């Protein structure tokens, strides 16, 4: 046999079922529809609250992740800065000219910047926006008028 708390829970739910069943036998259709409507309203309200809670949790996690990415980007920038300084120093010893070493390091970074800019521009040109949404949005006025093409 089950634990006492399980038996109590079963008895309580059974009593609720029986009282609901008795109520249903004696209630009008309007009352039953009202009960169903109230139940659906409560369910929808609870679903909206659950969705809000999930969005808040996801947003908080996304904010933390964005902060971590920002920290990682700053650390990578500092790494590249000091690596550039080290390469500049090494080149200045090899070439025996600090000026030309600085120009070489700057030229390498200029080439990297140009390549990344070209890649970014090409990627930007490939963005199509919302083609399907735009197409269906164009059909809405005709659909409302009853002139929708098939």
N, C-alpha and C positions, 0 to 999 in steps of 0.2 A: 504494500500500500504506500501511497505517496506521503511526503512530509506534511505536517499540519498546515504550513503556510501555502503549499500547493493546493491542498484540499479547500482551504478558505478562499483562495483566488478562484478556483474552479466554481465553488458554490456562489461566489459573488457574481462571476460572469454569467453563470447559469441563471441566477435570479434576474440579472439585467436583461438577459435574452427573453426569459419568460415574461417579465413585465413589458418589454417592447412588443412581444408577440401578442399579449393580451391587449395592449394599447392599439396595435394594428387592427385587431378584430373589431374594436369598438370605435375607431376613428373614421372620420370622413375622408374622402379622397383628397380634399383640399388640405386637411391637416397633414396627411401623409406626404403630399407634395411639398408642403411647407417644411416638414421635418427633413425631407431629402434635400431641399434647397438650402436649409440651414447647415446641414451636414456637409454639403458640397462647398458652401461658403467658408466654413471652418477649415476644411481640407485645403482649399486654395490659399487661404490666409497663412496656414502653417507652411505650405510649400513655398510661398513668397518669403516668409521669414527664414526658412532654411536656405533658400537661394541667397538672400542678403548675407546671412552668416558665412556661407561658403565664399561669397565674393569678398567679404571683409578679410577672411583668412588668406585667400589667394592674393589679394592686394598687398597685405602685410608681407607675405613671403616674397612677392615680386619686388617690393621696395627694398627688402634686405638684399636680395640678389643683385639689384641694380647698384646698391651701395658697394657690394663686394666687387662687382665688375668695374666700378669707378676706381676703387682702390687698386685693383689689379692693373688698370690702364695707367694710373699714376706711377705705380712701381715699374711697369714696363718702360714708361717714358724716362724715368730716372735711370734705369739700366742702360737704355740707348744713349742717354746723355753722357754718362760716365764711360761707356764703351767708346763713344765718339772722341771723348777727351783722351782716352788711352791710345786710340789709333792715331790721333793728331800728334801726341807726344812721341809715339814710336816712329811715325813718318818724319817728324822734325829731326829726330836723331839720325834716321837713315839718310835723309836728304840734306841734312845740316842747314835747314832753312825752315823756321817756324811759319813764315808767311805762306810759302808754297804748300806746306803740309796742311795748313788751315784751308787753303783754296781747294785742295784735293778732297778733303773730308766734306767740305761744303758742296762740291760738285757731285759727290756720291749721293748725298742727301737730296740734292736737286733732282737727280735722275729718279730716285725712289719716289719723290713727290710727284713728278710728272707721270710716271707709270701708274701710280695709284689714282691720280686725277683722271687719267684717260680711262682706266677701268671703271671708275665711279660714273663717269659721264656715259659710257657705253651701257652700263647697267641701268642708269636712269632712263635712257632712251628706250630700253626694253620694257619698262613698266607700262602696263596697259590700263591701269586704273581698274574700273569695275565694268568690264564690257557686258557681262550677262545682266547685271543689275540695271545698267543703262538701257539695254535692249528691252527688258521687261517693263521698266518704268515708262518707256515710250508707248507701250501697248495699253497702259492703264486707262488713259482718257478714252480711247476707242472702245475698250471693254466696258467702261461705264456707260457709254452711249449705246452699246449693243452692236457696234460695228467691228467687233473683233475678227481679225483674219484667222482662218483655220489652216 
